[in-house]
Amino acid sequence: MAENVKNLCAPIPAELHAQLRQRQEESGQTLSQYMTWLITKFYESEGKTTMKENQRTVAFQVPTELFEQFKDYLKRKGVKQNAFFLNCIQQALEEDCDEEGTPC
């Protein structure tokens, strides 16, 4: 027995339409299958926090050469990027406390 389905039609910007159709074709799904997947995914993720409580993201850009050197360093040392930066931040804060003589 066929699933009860409804048609959805809405005008969207041409650039967004082109991007959507490209991704739909790459997925190997029909337009109906892709739109069902896309809308379902949106509603499933709605209301979910992508960030853990009591945590924030720190992001910045660096020159490509420095980035490559950094990645090589992490690989050689067997250190994760997150652990490296957390350690750097903690050290800087500890040094600041030591200089000011205040408890941390």
JONOR-V739896 format. One line per field, one symbol per residue. ss: DSSP state (2 for helix, 1 for strand, 0 for the rest). A space follows every 50 residues. Layout:
ss: ???
This chain:
ss: 00000000000002222222222222200022222222222222200000 00000000000002222222222222200022222222222222222222 0000
